Amino acid sequence: MSFLDDDRPKKPVSHEVGSDLSSLSVEEIDRRIALLEEEIVRLRTDRAQKQAGRAAADSFFKR
């Protein structure tokens, strides 16, 4: 490993479901877990907003 390795752009952390994990370090797995947890929060937030919008529409049209 040379000093030039630090100058190369780092790949953004991403994860493909079902991908091979055998070559990943513990730290890389931890980063992927954090990434997936953030995505779960984002999905749950969006789902809650859509459910609230649907509930409001259902309430409005049932009157």
Rosetta silent file (secondary structure, phi, psi, omega in degrees, C-alpha in Angstrom):
SEQUENCE: MSFLDDDRPKKPVSHEVGSDLSSLSVEEIDRRIALLEEEIVRLRTDRAQKQAGRAAADSFFKR
SCORE:     score description
SCORE:     0.000 S_00000001
   1 L     0.000  127.996 -179.017    0.000    0.000    0.000 S_00000001
   2 L  -107.249  172.256  178.723    1.491    3.323   -0.982 S_00000001
   3 H   -66.059  -18.770  179.643    0.775    6.869    0.066 S_00000001
   4 H   -73.304  -20.287  179.897   -1.061    7.331   -3.246 S_00000001
   5 H   -61.458  -31.735 -178.913   -3.810    4.966   -2.135 S_00000001
   6 H   -72.048  -19.508 -178.581   -5.189    7.661    0.166 S_00000001
   7 H   -84.119  -16.078 -179.191   -5.650   10.049   -2.770 S_00000001
   8 L   -72.708  141.550  177.779   -7.980    7.761   -4.669 S_00000001
   9 L   -64.292  141.055  179.678  -11.672    8.533   -4.312 S_00000001
  10 L   -84.440  143.950  176.416  -13.431    6.135   -2.009 S_00000001
  11 L   -69.984  139.319  175.068  -16.368    4.132   -3.303 S_00000001
  12 L   -66.765  145.397  179.289  -19.634    5.147   -1.709 S_00000001
  13 L   -71.111  129.343  174.853  -20.963    2.535    0.660 S_00000001
  14 L  -145.832  168.067  179.548  -23.802    0.598   -0.884 S_00000001
  15 L  -145.670  133.515  173.914  -25.354   -2.769   -0.440 S_00000001
  16 L  -106.989  124.816 -178.860  -27.080   -5.124   -2.795 S_00000001
  17 L   -58.665  131.359  179.316  -29.444   -7.520   -1.062 S_00000001
  18 L    87.382    1.668 -178.333  -28.143  -11.074   -1.350 S_00000001
  19 L   -70.987  158.492  179.362  -24.590  -10.042   -2.227 S_00000001
  20 L   -69.460  126.875 -177.433  -21.597  -12.099   -1.080 S_00000001
  21 L  -103.795   -2.144 -171.506  -20.383  -10.889    2.311 S_00000001
  22 L   -64.504  -26.749 -177.811  -17.373  -13.171    2.697 S_00000001
  23 L   -92.169    0.205 -177.134  -14.822  -10.594    1.524 S_00000001
  24 L   -88.181  145.823  174.553  -16.062   -7.786    3.789 S_00000001
  25 L   -81.842  169.397  177.346  -14.405   -6.741    7.021 S_00000001
  26 H   -59.687  -40.760 -179.416  -16.364   -6.286   10.234 S_00000001
  27 H   -64.702  -40.248  178.584  -16.154   -2.508    9.763 S_00000001
  28 H   -65.943  -39.181  177.114  -17.544   -2.749    6.223 S_00000001
  29 H   -64.675  -41.665  177.771  -20.398   -4.916    7.438 S_00000001
  30 H   -60.406  -40.381  178.396  -21.113   -2.386   10.208 S_00000001
  31 H   -64.424  -39.944  178.969  -21.244    0.417    7.613 S_00000001
  32 H   -67.699  -38.942  176.719  -23.671   -1.575    5.502 S_00000001
  33 H   -61.043  -45.416  178.972  -25.856   -2.315    8.518 S_00000001
  34 H   -61.399  -42.367  178.569  -25.956    1.405    9.358 S_00000001
  35 H   -60.578  -45.451 -179.703  -26.824    2.222    5.749 S_00000001
  36 H   -68.005  -36.678  177.158  -29.662   -0.299    5.727 S_00000001
  37 H   -64.354  -40.198  176.507  -30.974    0.915    9.094 S_00000001
  38 H   -62.999  -39.711  179.396  -31.086    4.484    7.749 S_00000001
  39 H   -67.090  -37.389  177.052  -32.972    3.243    4.699 S_00000001
  40 H   -62.421  -43.940  177.952  -35.473    1.395    6.903 S_00000001
  41 H   -60.589  -43.566  179.745  -36.143    4.607    8.840 S_00000001
  42 H   -62.339  -42.952  179.406  -36.631    6.492    5.554 S_00000001
  43 H   -66.044  -42.494  179.947  -39.036    3.847    4.256 S_00000001
  44 H   -65.753  -37.687  177.840  -41.039    3.751    7.497 S_00000001
  45 H   -63.325  -46.464  179.772  -41.309    7.547    7.525 S_00000001
  46 H   -64.228  -40.674  178.379  -42.577    7.617    3.953 S_00000001
  47 H   -62.163  -43.224  179.970  -45.027    4.793    4.673 S_00000001
  48 H   -62.864  -40.663  177.939  -46.401    6.655    7.712 S_00000001
  49 H   -63.991  -41.186  179.498  -46.896    9.812    5.643 S_00000001
  50 H   -68.042  -38.859  177.907  -48.735    7.866    2.941 S_00000001
  51 H   -64.829  -40.142  178.729  -50.907    6.112    5.515 S_00000001
  52 H   -65.454  -40.920  177.436  -51.806    9.457    7.098 S_00000001
  53 H   -64.228  -40.642  178.750  -52.698   10.893    3.700 S_00000001
  54 H   -67.912  -40.725  178.688  -54.851    7.913    2.876 S_00000001
  55 H   -62.798  -39.517  178.186  -56.569    8.047    6.272 S_00000001
  56 H   -65.725  -42.176  178.675  -57.331   11.737    5.729 S_00000001
  57 H   -65.993  -43.340  178.046  -58.752   11.040    2.280 S_00000001
  58 H   -60.814  -42.787 -179.884  -60.822    8.121    3.573 S_00000001
  59 H   -64.014  -41.398 -178.463  -62.162   10.289    6.397 S_00000001
  60 H   -65.909  -44.979 -174.962  -63.037   13.104    3.989 S_00000001
  61 H   -82.169  -11.186  177.278  -64.850   10.927    1.465 S_00000001
  62 L   -83.518  -11.835 -177.854  -66.780    8.888    4.047 S_00000001
  63 L   -75.187    0.000    0.000  -68.734   11.941    5.221 S_00000001
